[in-house]
Amino acid sequence: MPSTETGVTRGKLAGWLVLVGILTTLGYGGRLSSGPPPKNALYRYDLAAGTLLLELLVLVAVLLIARGVSREALGLRRPESWWYAARLAAGLLVALLIFEQLLEAVLHAAREQGLEPTRWEPSHATAFAVNAVVVVCVAPFVEELTFRGLGMAVLSIYGPVLAVVGSAIAFAAAHGLVEGFPALLVFGIAIAYLRLRTKSVYPGMLFHATFNAFALGVSFLR
């Protein structure tokens, strides 16, 4: 239920749902209008610039919607035990990496995003590094605040199960992928479970960043 103590209200939930709706519309609308993603997109500066701009705009929107919501409700607190968080995250990460690699062989989510380079090109190393920073550092920070921070806080009005599943569905939909939707959904559930158990978004941020870094590295081996 809404709580004056945490600052979570149905108005905050409505604002978050509008934000998710905008991101989902932009994601699927852009994919339908532009067609297949360009090959070797990670070697392009415009991808990094566009992604960074979008992430910054989303961050501003999240901060505006979250005004008045307590830090505890948003998960902006240290986990009760970093050791427990690390063990849980490690187990989830191994299971998720295995699942994602098996699923990638069938659905090719990385290719659908344009994040699977055909080969290493040293001449584009700087552009790749810039994109890697955005994908590994910026995106996990903003997305965890958006979906596991604010998202789970406002959805918790209806209980923890809906908070986990609902935030995962929103996370997957906001990426605008078709083949990649199942993988993103499972990822969202895993990281939302981590947030639920640790009561903190910080382990999820590290989890998300580690996963993205590993995925970038593995993309060159396919």
Kinemage of the C-alpha trace (Angstrom):
@kinemage 1
@onewidth
@group {chain A} dominant
@subgroup {mainchain}
@vectorlist {calphas} color= white
{ca met a 1} P 0.000 0.000 0.000
{ca pro a 2} L 1.082 3.635 -0.435
{ca ser a 3} L 3.160 4.873 2.478
{ca thr a 4} L 3.675 8.392 3.747
{ca glu a 5} L 6.709 7.105 5.644
{ca thr a 6} L 8.563 5.990 2.493
{ca gly a 7} L 7.070 8.590 0.158
{ca val a 8} L 5.812 5.900 -2.224
{ca thr a 9} L 2.446 6.872 -3.726
{ca arg a 10} L 0.271 5.836 -6.637
{ca gly a 11} L 1.200 9.145 -8.236
{ca lys a 12} L 4.851 8.069 -8.203
{ca leu a 13} L 3.801 4.744 -9.711
{ca ala a 14} L 1.898 6.550 -12.470
{ca gly a 15} L 4.907 8.729 -13.241
{ca trp a 16} L 7.195 5.707 -13.455
{ca leu a 17} L 4.743 3.859 -15.725
{ca val a 18} L 4.628 6.864 -18.059
{ca leu a 19} L 8.441 6.875 -18.202
{ca val a 20} L 8.524 3.146 -18.979
{ca gly a 21} L 5.850 3.637 -21.637
{ca ile a 22} L 7.902 6.372 -23.307
{ca leu a 23} L 11.066 4.243 -23.266
{ca thr a 24} L 9.192 1.231 -24.654
{ca thr a 25} L 7.614 3.304 -27.422
{ca leu a 26} L 10.971 4.817 -28.352
{ca gly a 27} L 12.639 1.406 -28.288
{ca tyr a 28} L 10.183 -0.501 -30.461
{ca gly a 29} L 9.291 2.523 -32.576
{ca gly a 30} L 12.922 3.183 -33.386
{ca arg a 31} L 13.535 -0.466 -34.220
{ca leu a 32} L 10.535 -0.628 -36.557
{ca ser a 33} L 11.399 2.615 -38.340
{ca ser a 34} L 15.152 2.134 -38.695
{ca gly a 35} L 15.290 -1.567 -39.524
{ca pro a 36} L 18.193 -3.845 -38.554
{ca pro a 37} L 20.900 -2.247 -36.377
{ca pro a 38} L 24.169 -1.309 -38.086
{ca lys a 39} L 26.978 -3.834 -37.919
{ca asn a 40} L 29.859 -3.039 -35.572
{ca ala a 41} L 27.809 -0.331 -33.849
{ca leu a 42} L 30.246 -0.400 -30.927
{ca tyr a 43} L 32.838 1.222 -33.190
{ca arg a 44} L 30.648 4.301 -33.693
{ca tyr a 45} L 30.886 7.445 -31.573
{ca asp a 46} L 27.293 8.394 -32.384
{ca leu a 47} L 26.029 5.277 -30.598
{ca ala a 48} L 27.898 6.265 -27.440
{ca ala a 49} L 26.705 9.875 -27.666
{ca gly a 50} L 23.081 8.903 -28.289
{ca thr a 51} L 23.029 6.305 -25.531
{ca leu a 52} L 24.694 8.661 -23.070
{ca leu a 53} L 22.190 11.428 -23.824
{ca leu a 54} L 19.248 9.065 -23.383
{ca glu a 55} L 20.624 7.700 -20.108
{ca leu a 56} L 21.115 11.223 -18.751
{ca leu a 57} L 17.559 12.213 -19.696
{ca val a 58} L 16.202 9.074 -18.040
{ca leu a 59} L 18.249 9.785 -14.920
{ca val a 60} L 16.807 13.298 -14.685
{ca ala a 61} L 13.272 11.915 -15.090
{ca val a 62} L 13.865 9.272 -12.418
{ca leu a 63} L 15.228 11.827 -9.967
{ca leu a 64} L 12.221 14.084 -10.549
{ca ile a 65} L 9.707 11.267 -10.080
{ca ala a 66} L 11.552 9.950 -7.020
{ca arg a 67} L 11.524 13.286 -5.179
{ca gly a 68} L 10.190 12.656 -1.693
{ca val a 69} L 10.755 8.890 -1.795
{ca ser a 70} L 13.054 7.704 0.982
{ca arg a 71} L 16.530 6.392 0.195
{ca glu a 72} L 15.642 3.107 1.904
{ca ala a 73} L 12.625 2.595 -0.357
{ca leu a 74} L 14.800 3.260 -3.407
{ca gly a 75} L 17.419 0.790 -2.202
{ca leu a 76} L 20.038 3.515 -1.837
{ca arg a 77} L 21.569 1.879 1.188
{ca arg a 78} L 24.333 -0.586 1.890
{ca pro a 79} L 23.242 -4.222 1.959
{ca glu a 80} L 23.021 -5.716 5.426
{ca ser a 81} L 25.838 -8.094 4.475
{ca trp a 82} L 28.175 -7.524 1.545
{ca trp a 83} L 29.390 -11.113 1.925
{ca tyr a 84} L 25.856 -12.480 1.520
{ca ala a 85} L 25.243 -10.119 -1.406
{ca ala a 86} L 28.474 -11.237 -3.083
{ca arg a 87} L 27.664 -14.944 -2.694
{ca leu a 88} L 24.123 -14.510 -3.981
{ca ala a 89} L 25.273 -12.335 -6.881
{ca ala a 90} L 28.007 -14.804 -7.843
{ca gly a 91} L 25.549 -17.697 -7.955
{ca leu a 92} L 23.021 -15.728 -9.974
{ca leu a 93} L 25.724 -14.430 -12.315
{ca val a 94} L 27.090 -17.881 -13.160
{ca ala a 95} L 23.598 -19.297 -13.740
{ca leu a 96} L 22.581 -16.293 -15.811
{ca leu a 97} L 25.716 -16.295 -17.962
{ca ile a 98} L 25.197 -19.971 -18.814
{ca phe a 99} L 21.516 -19.402 -19.583
{ca glu a 100} L 22.182 -16.296 -21.667
{ca gln a 101} L 24.878 -17.996 -23.755
{ca leu a 102} L 22.575 -20.934 -24.491
{ca leu a 103} L 19.759 -18.567 -25.401
{ca glu a 104} L 22.069 -16.387 -27.509
{ca ala a 105} L 22.828 -19.364 -29.747
{ca val a 106} L 19.143 -19.458 -30.672
{ca leu a 107} L 17.843 -15.886 -30.442
{ca his a 108} L 20.943 -13.690 -31.061
{ca ala a 109} L 19.945 -10.831 -28.761
{ca ala a 110} L 23.398 -9.221 -28.958
{ca arg a 111} L 23.218 -9.184 -32.737
{ca glu a 112} L 19.721 -7.681 -32.586
{ca gln a 113} L 21.132 -4.807 -30.520
{ca gly a 114} L 24.082 -4.361 -32.847
{ca leu a 115} L 26.444 -5.131 -29.977
{ca glu a 116} L 28.181 -8.114 -31.568
{ca pro a 117} L 31.259 -6.942 -33.521
{ca thr a 118} L 32.167 -9.013 -36.560
{ca arg a 119} L 35.869 -8.596 -35.776
{ca trp a 120} L 38.293 -6.544 -33.715
{ca glu a 121} L 39.355 -3.329 -35.434
{ca pro a 122} L 42.307 -1.612 -33.699
{ca ser a 123} L 41.694 1.597 -35.645
{ca his a 124} L 38.348 1.955 -33.839
{ca ala a 125} L 39.668 1.055 -30.385
{ca thr a 126} L 38.946 4.499 -28.920
{ca ala a 127} L 35.331 4.493 -30.090
{ca phe a 128} L 34.921 0.981 -28.701
{ca ala a 129} L 36.385 2.084 -25.355
{ca val a 130} L 33.959 5.015 -25.150
{ca asn a 131} L 31.007 2.736 -25.910
{ca ala a 132} L 32.288 0.200 -23.388
{ca val a 133} L 32.323 2.838 -20.642
{ca val a 134} L 28.719 3.751 -21.440
{ca val a 135} L 27.584 0.114 -21.586
{ca val a 136} L 29.521 -1.095 -18.538
{ca cys a 137} L 29.394 1.947 -16.239
{ca val a 138} L 26.684 4.446 -17.182
{ca ala a 139} L 23.861 2.165 -18.345
{ca pro a 140} L 23.936 -0.184 -15.313
{ca phe a 141} L 23.876 2.764 -12.900
{ca val a 142} L 20.910 4.477 -14.564
{ca glu a 143} L 18.963 1.303 -15.326
{ca glu a 144} L 19.290 -0.023 -11.793
{ca leu a 145} L 18.017 3.265 -10.377
{ca thr a 146} L 15.168 3.250 -12.888
{ca phe a 147} L 13.942 -0.325 -12.596
{ca arg a 148} L 15.271 -1.863 -9.387
{ca gly a 149} L 15.381 1.431 -7.501
{ca leu a 150} L 12.329 3.520 -8.338
{ca gly a 151} L 10.494 0.746 -10.200
{ca met a 152} L 10.558 -1.797 -7.398
{ca ala a 153} L 9.814 0.913 -4.849
{ca val a 154} L 6.570 1.992 -6.518
{ca leu a 155} L 5.521 -1.539 -7.503
{ca ser a 156} L 6.046 -2.737 -3.930
{ca ile a 157} L 2.661 -1.153 -3.216
{ca tyr a 158} L 1.245 -4.412 -4.587
{ca gly a 159} L 3.722 -6.796 -2.972
{ca pro a 160} L 7.220 -8.171 -3.610
{ca val a 161} L 6.240 -10.656 -6.331
{ca leu a 162} L 4.711 -7.971 -8.528
{ca ala a 163} L 7.672 -5.700 -7.761
{ca val a 164} L 10.122 -8.331 -9.046
{ca val a 165} L 8.134 -9.511 -12.069
{ca gly a 166} L 6.732 -6.108 -12.993
{ca ser a 167} L 10.100 -4.367 -12.891
{ca ala a 168} L 11.615 -7.185 -14.974
{ca ile a 169} L 8.910 -6.900 -17.647
{ca ala a 170} L 9.343 -3.123 -17.759
{ca phe a 171} L 13.131 -3.506 -18.008
{ca ala a 172} L 12.838 -5.952 -20.914
{ca ala a 173} L 10.200 -3.904 -22.738
{ca ala a 174} L 12.139 -0.646 -22.421
{ca his a 175} L 15.022 -2.116 -24.441
{ca gly a 176} L 12.773 -2.492 -27.482
{ca leu a 177} L 14.004 -5.969 -28.439
{ca val a 178} L 12.033 -8.909 -29.808
{ca glu a 179} L 14.484 -11.811 -29.861
{ca gly a 180} L 16.244 -10.387 -26.839
{ca phe a 181} L 13.083 -9.984 -24.737
{ca pro a 182} L 13.241 -13.422 -23.024
{ca ala a 183} L 16.900 -12.973 -22.065
{ca leu a 184} L 16.265 -9.480 -20.712
{ca leu a 185} L 13.230 -10.702 -18.783
{ca val a 186} L 15.202 -13.462 -17.054
{ca phe a 187} L 18.041 -11.015 -16.367
{ca gly a 188} L 15.557 -8.547 -14.894
{ca ile a 189} L 14.030 -11.176 -12.609
{ca ala a 190} L 17.457 -12.312 -11.383
{ca ile a 191} L 18.699 -8.831 -10.577
{ca ala a 192} L 15.361 -7.814 -9.032
{ca tyr a 193} L 15.598 -10.866 -6.768
{ca leu a 194} L 19.081 -9.719 -5.753
{ca arg a 195} L 17.670 -6.277 -4.939
{ca leu a 196} L 14.819 -7.825 -2.951
{ca arg a 197} L 17.091 -10.054 -0.876
{ca thr a 198} L 19.756 -7.438 -0.160
{ca lys a 199} L 17.390 -4.436 0.096
{ca ser a 200} L 19.965 -2.466 -1.890
{ca val a 201} L 20.512 -1.452 -5.515
{ca tyr a 202} L 24.289 -1.335 -5.112
{ca pro a 203} L 24.953 -5.088 -5.520
{ca gly a 204} L 22.724 -5.013 -8.605
{ca met a 205} L 24.722 -2.170 -10.122
{ca leu a 206} L 27.935 -4.172 -9.719
{ca phe a 207} L 26.188 -7.310 -10.982
{ca his a 208} L 24.848 -5.489 -14.037
{ca ala a 209} L 28.205 -3.888 -14.839
{ca thr a 210} L 30.045 -7.208 -14.501
{ca phe a 211} L 27.539 -8.970 -16.728
{ca asn a 212} L 27.756 -6.296 -19.430
{ca ala a 213} L 31.561 -6.363 -19.332
{ca phe a 214} L 31.592 -10.133 -19.703
{ca ala a 215} L 29.044 -9.988 -22.534
{ca leu a 216} L 31.167 -7.461 -24.434
{ca gly a 217} L 34.223 -9.672 -24.096
{ca val a 218} L 32.412 -12.840 -25.139
{ca ser a 219} L 30.918 -11.111 -28.196
{ca phe a 220} L 34.342 -11.245 -29.872
{ca leu a 221} L 34.564 -15.005 -29.372
{ca arg a 222} L 31.369 -15.940 -31.201
